[in-house]
Amino acid sequence: MKTKKITIFGVLIALAFILSYLESLIPIPVPVPGIKLGLANLVVITGLYVMGEKEAFVLSLIRILLVSFTFGSPSTLLFSFAGGILSCFCMILMKQIGKFSLTGVSIAGGVAHNIGQVFIAILVVNNILMIYYLPFLLISGLITGLVIGMVGALIVGSVKKYHLVSGNNN
Protein backbone atom coordinates (compact mmCIF):
# COMPACT_ATOMS: atom_id res chain seq x y z
CA MET A 1 0.00 0.00 0.00
CA LYS A 2 2.78 2.44 0.79
CA THR A 3 4.28 2.03 -2.71
CA LYS A 4 0.88 2.70 -4.30
CA LYS A 5 0.42 5.87 -2.23
CA ILE A 6 3.93 7.13 -3.10
CA THR A 7 3.31 6.40 -6.76
CA ILE A 8 0.00 8.28 -6.79
CA PHE A 9 1.62 11.17 -4.92
CA GLY A 10 4.37 11.35 -7.55
CA VAL A 11 1.81 11.33 -10.35
CA LEU A 12 -0.12 14.15 -8.65
CA ILE A 13 3.06 16.23 -8.32
CA ALA A 14 3.82 15.67 -12.01
CA LEU A 15 0.27 16.61 -12.99
CA ALA A 16 0.36 19.78 -10.88
CA PHE A 17 3.69 20.71 -12.44
CA ILE A 18 2.42 20.12 -15.98
CA LEU A 19 -0.83 22.02 -15.37
CA SER A 20 1.12 24.95 -13.91
CA TYR A 21 3.28 25.04 -17.01
CA LEU A 22 0.29 24.80 -19.35
CA GLU A 23 -1.43 27.57 -17.44
CA SER A 24 1.57 29.83 -17.97
CA LEU A 25 1.09 29.39 -21.73
CA ILE A 26 -2.56 30.47 -21.67
CA PRO A 27 -2.95 34.23 -22.00
CA ILE A 28 -5.74 35.68 -19.86
CA PRO A 29 -7.08 38.75 -21.70
CA VAL A 30 -7.86 40.90 -18.67
CA PRO A 31 -6.22 44.15 -17.60
CA VAL A 32 -5.81 43.03 -13.98
CA PRO A 33 -2.46 41.35 -13.19
CA GLY A 34 -2.49 38.14 -11.19
CA ILE A 35 -5.61 36.52 -12.61
CA LYS A 36 -4.98 32.85 -13.41
CA LEU A 37 -7.09 29.79 -14.04
CA GLY A 38 -5.72 27.85 -11.06
CA LEU A 39 -5.37 24.57 -12.95
CA ALA A 40 -2.80 23.17 -10.50
CA ASN A 41 -5.31 23.69 -7.71
CA LEU A 42 -7.35 20.96 -9.37
CA VAL A 43 -4.61 18.53 -8.39
CA VAL A 44 -4.26 19.97 -4.88
CA ILE A 45 -7.98 19.70 -4.14
CA THR A 46 -8.02 16.18 -5.56
CA GLY A 47 -5.06 15.28 -3.35
CA LEU A 48 -6.82 16.80 -0.34
CA TYR A 49 -9.89 14.62 -0.81
CA VAL A 50 -8.28 11.36 -1.92
CA MET A 51 -4.96 11.35 -0.06
CA GLY A 52 -5.31 13.64 2.94
CA GLU A 53 -4.46 17.03 4.37
CA LYS A 54 -0.75 16.56 4.95
CA GLU A 55 -0.28 15.13 1.49
CA ALA A 56 -2.19 18.02 -0.13
CA PHE A 57 -0.07 20.55 1.74
CA VAL A 58 3.19 18.87 0.73
CA LEU A 59 1.93 18.51 -2.84
CA SER A 60 1.14 22.23 -2.97
CA LEU A 61 4.51 23.16 -1.49
CA ILE A 62 6.51 20.93 -3.85
CA ARG A 63 4.56 22.21 -6.87
CA ILE A 64 5.20 25.84 -5.90
CA LEU A 65 8.92 25.21 -5.46
CA LEU A 66 9.32 23.19 -8.67
CA VAL A 67 7.40 25.63 -10.84
CA SER A 68 9.03 28.73 -9.34
CA PHE A 69 12.55 27.37 -9.75
CA THR A 70 11.88 25.99 -13.23
CA PHE A 71 9.77 28.69 -14.88
CA GLY A 72 9.74 31.61 -12.47
CA SER A 73 11.79 34.04 -10.49
CA PRO A 74 12.22 34.93 -6.82
CA SER A 75 9.12 37.13 -7.06
CA THR A 76 7.18 34.24 -8.61
CA LEU A 77 8.17 32.10 -5.65
CA LEU A 78 7.12 34.78 -3.18
CA PHE A 79 3.70 35.40 -4.73
CA SER A 80 3.03 31.71 -5.42
CA PHE A 81 4.07 30.71 -1.92
CA ALA A 82 1.86 33.33 -0.25
CA GLY A 83 -1.16 32.51 -2.38
CA GLY A 84 -0.68 28.76 -2.53
CA ILE A 85 0.01 28.15 1.13
CA LEU A 86 -2.83 30.41 2.31
CA SER A 87 -5.13 28.67 -0.18
CA CYS A 88 -4.10 25.22 1.01
CA PHE A 89 -4.53 26.09 4.69
CA CYS A 90 -7.93 27.59 3.96
CA MET A 91 -9.07 24.51 2.02
CA ILE A 92 -7.85 22.18 4.78
CA LEU A 93 -9.71 24.23 7.40
CA MET A 94 -12.92 24.36 5.34
CA LYS A 95 -12.77 20.60 4.77
CA GLN A 96 -12.18 19.96 8.47
CA ILE A 97 -15.21 22.08 9.39
CA GLY A 98 -17.21 19.61 7.33
CA LYS A 99 -20.05 21.93 6.31
CA PHE A 100 -18.75 22.74 2.84
CA SER A 101 -18.85 20.81 -0.41
CA LEU A 102 -15.68 20.15 -2.35
CA THR A 103 -16.72 22.99 -4.67
CA GLY A 104 -17.18 25.33 -1.71
CA VAL A 105 -13.76 24.35 -0.40
CA SER A 106 -12.27 25.05 -3.84
CA ILE A 107 -13.93 28.47 -4.02
CA ALA A 108 -12.53 29.36 -0.61
CA GLY A 109 -9.09 28.23 -1.81
CA GLY A 110 -9.29 30.37 -4.95
CA VAL A 111 -10.33 33.43 -2.97
CA ALA A 112 -7.68 32.84 -0.29
CA HIS A 113 -5.00 32.47 -2.95
CA ASN A 114 -5.78 35.92 -4.30
CA ILE A 115 -5.93 37.47 -0.84
CA GLY A 116 -2.45 36.08 -0.13
CA GLN A 117 -1.10 37.52 -3.36
CA VAL A 118 -2.59 40.97 -2.78
CA PHE A 119 -1.15 41.01 0.75
CA ILE A 120 2.32 40.21 -0.61
CA ALA A 121 1.91 42.83 -3.35
CA ILE A 122 1.11 45.45 -0.70
CA LEU A 123 4.25 44.48 1.22
CA VAL A 124 6.52 44.28 -1.84
CA VAL A 125 5.52 47.60 -3.38
CA ASN A 126 4.92 49.17 0.00
CA ASN A 127 1.66 50.65 -1.20
CA ILE A 128 -1.71 49.95 0.38
CA LEU A 129 -3.39 51.04 -2.86
CA MET A 130 -2.71 47.55 -4.23
CA ILE A 131 -5.84 46.64 -2.28
CA TYR A 132 -7.84 48.05 -5.20
CA TYR A 133 -7.00 44.89 -7.15
CA LEU A 134 -8.66 42.75 -4.52
CA PRO A 135 -12.31 42.97 -5.70
CA PHE A 136 -11.32 41.88 -9.22
CA LEU A 137 -9.15 39.09 -7.89
CA LEU A 138 -11.87 37.93 -5.46
CA ILE A 139 -14.36 37.63 -8.31
CA SER A 140 -11.74 35.78 -10.35
CA GLY A 141 -11.00 33.44 -7.43
CA LEU A 142 -14.69 32.76 -6.96
CA ILE A 143 -15.25 31.90 -10.62
CA THR A 144 -12.11 29.81 -11.08
CA GLY A 145 -12.63 28.14 -7.70
CA LEU A 146 -16.16 27.19 -8.75
CA VAL A 147 -15.02 25.65 -12.04
CA ILE A 148 -12.03 23.88 -10.47
CA GLY A 149 -14.28 22.62 -7.66
CA MET A 150 -16.87 21.20 -10.05
CA VAL A 151 -14.21 19.43 -12.12
CA GLY A 152 -12.43 18.31 -8.94
CA ALA A 153 -15.65 16.79 -7.59
CA LEU A 154 -15.98 14.72 -10.77
CA ILE A 155 -12.37 13.55 -10.49
CA VAL A 156 -12.61 12.70 -6.79
CA GLY A 157 -15.87 10.84 -7.42
CA SER A 158 -14.22 8.79 -10.16
CA VAL A 159 -11.12 8.07 -8.10
CA LYS A 160 -13.24 6.87 -5.17
CA LYS A 161 -15.64 4.94 -7.40
CA TYR A 162 -12.84 2.94 -8.94
CA HIS A 163 -10.94 2.64 -5.64
CA LEU A 164 -7.77 4.10 -7.13
CA VAL A 165 -6.66 5.28 -3.70
CA SER A 166 -7.20 3.48 -0.42
CA GLY A 167 -8.39 5.13 2.75
CA ASN A 168 -11.38 7.23 3.69
CA ASN A 169 -10.48 10.89 3.32
CA ASN A 170 -13.95 12.10 2.31
Secondary structure in CASP SS format (residue, H / E / C, confidence):
PFRMAT SS
TARGET T0000
AUTHOR 0000-0000-0000
METHOD secondary structure of the structure
MODEL  1
M C 1.00
K H 1.00
T H 1.00
K H 1.00
K H 1.00
I H 1.00
T H 1.00
I H 1.00
F H 1.00
G H 1.00
V H 1.00
L H 1.00
I H 1.00
A H 1.00
L H 1.00
A H 1.00
F H 1.00
I H 1.00
L H 1.00
S H 1.00
Y H 1.00
L H 1.00
E H 1.00
S H 1.00
L H 1.00
I C 1.00
P C 1.00
I C 1.00
P C 1.00
V C 1.00
P C 1.00
V C 1.00
P C 1.00
G C 1.00
I C 1.00
K C 1.00
L C 1.00
G C 1.00
L H 1.00
A H 1.00
N H 1.00
L H 1.00
V H 1.00
V H 1.00
I H 1.00
T H 1.00
G H 1.00
L H 1.00
Y H 1.00
V H 1.00
M C 1.00
G C 1.00
E H 1.00
K H 1.00
E H 1.00
A H 1.00
F H 1.00
V H 1.00
L H 1.00
S H 1.00
L H 1.00
I H 1.00
R H 1.00
I H 1.00
L H 1.00
L H 1.00
V H 1.00
S H 1.00
F H 1.00
T H 1.00
F H 1.00
G C 1.00
S C 1.00
P H 1.00
S H 1.00
T H 1.00
L H 1.00
L H 1.00
F H 1.00
S H 1.00
F H 1.00
A H 1.00
G H 1.00
G H 1.00
I H 1.00
L H 1.00
S H 1.00
C H 1.00
F H 1.00
C H 1.00
M H 1.00
I H 1.00
L H 1.00
M H 1.00
K H 1.00
Q H 1.00
I H 1.00
G C 1.00
K C 1.00
F C 1.00
S C 1.00
L H 1.00
T H 1.00
G H 1.00
V H 1.00
S H 1.00
I H 1.00
A H 1.00
G H 1.00
G H 1.00
V H 1.00
A H 1.00
H H 1.00
N H 1.00
I H 1.00
G H 1.00
Q H 1.00
V H 1.00
F H 1.00
I H 1.00
A H 1.00
I H 1.00
L H 1.00
V H 1.00
V H 1.00
N C 1.00
N C 1.00
I H 1.00
L H 1.00
M H 1.00
I H 1.00
Y H 1.00
Y H 1.00
L H 1.00
P H 1.00
F H 1.00
L H 1.00
L H 1.00
I H 1.00
S H 1.00
G H 1.00
L H 1.00
I H 1.00
T H 1.00
G H 1.00
L H 1.00
V H 1.00
I H 1.00
G H 1.00
M H 1.00
V H 1.00
G H 1.00
A H 1.00
L H 1.00
I H 1.00
V H 1.00
G H 1.00
S H 1.00
V H 1.00
K H 1.00
K H 1.00
Y C 1.00
H C 1.00
L C 1.00
V C 1.00
S C 1.00
G C 1.00
N C 1.00
N C 1.00
N C 1.00
END
